[in-house]
């Protein structure tokens, strides 16, 4: 077993418990390099503990590795020289949570590894997705990490299950624990200490477990937002009587709907403004769900490490929700101006608003299904597919609005359609080409989804 020390407060816990670690079967300590002071290393050398040092190099992608090769190599060489003189060094981690799964990354890192390996006989390793690997055996982990953040409820039960499976299926694996969780659990469950001591002596694992806690019925913020948005629609239908017939005409009698707007018989745009705000919030919810399904916490940290300006509320999923909402609001404003300014037959901005907002009423049904599937953990692939449908509806709303606005333009219609639909499609396709051909963006997304 081993303990991970990655915060300054963890070093204080470590020094407090050093004398008892040997009897509990703790044989390994992994330290972040910036916490491995000379005094701490000398203290650890007096105990039967093998120390692993993890470098600060993390979230590396192929592009940044190639661009900063010399700096990275110099940093790792300095790290190796600094720690290999200590007698209880068990290994040095050269990077963590990086693109080791990519052949181009491996090829780019091999010269650095060869240079460092030639200067020391220390074991070199890397960590990805809560598993530790040596460079000699990149497919077989030598250690795994029990992440208590995945099991905030009944974490001792989850640890017991993991430890039993590991002891039976792969007893050579090191099981690393977060030292704060380890210390807290020792205090909360005295039997935990006895079980560790017994396992250390006899190799037999038996842990009497406390009664499991019942998860609290906390309300998911997606549900709250859905209720508020549906309530908002109900209020609109109650106090804005034109909303219901306008929605019905948009989907069942679209030609008459467009004629009413163009001839300015439908003048109020309050509902459309509220709907476009709701569409942005729906988009943020869809981005949140898609990110939750495609990117875990570690991948999220990698993503925000490369795009820190998107972390508007910190390195968390809420930032993706807020960022998507803000981007959609700004994009809607650009789209409205794009549709309205060339349209000589639309004298009032409310006409453009009403044309553009109509299709987005589908969001209420679509996003409700997306959130329901996500919360019930049903058909993740279908959930992602519906998220793509949300984007297609958003794109289609511009196309349909441009066609509707172009009616009764006469000779100017073709030019208007070229300026709106034609140019809009080129920009959209160009943006997709840029994103999927940009090595940096593609590599960051690949890393975030792979971890």
Helices and strands as residue ranges (DSSP letters): E 2-5, H 8-21, E 28-32, G 33-35, H 38-45, E 50-54, H 62-67, H 69-83, E 89-96, H 103-117, E 124-128, E 131-134, E 143-146, G 148-150, H 155-169, E 174-178, H 179-188, H 190-202, H 221-239, H 242-252, H 254-262, H 270-294, H 297-306, G 308-310, H 317-341, H 349-357, G 358-362, H 363-375, H 380-405, G 410-412, H 413-417, I 418-422, H 423-437, H 439-450
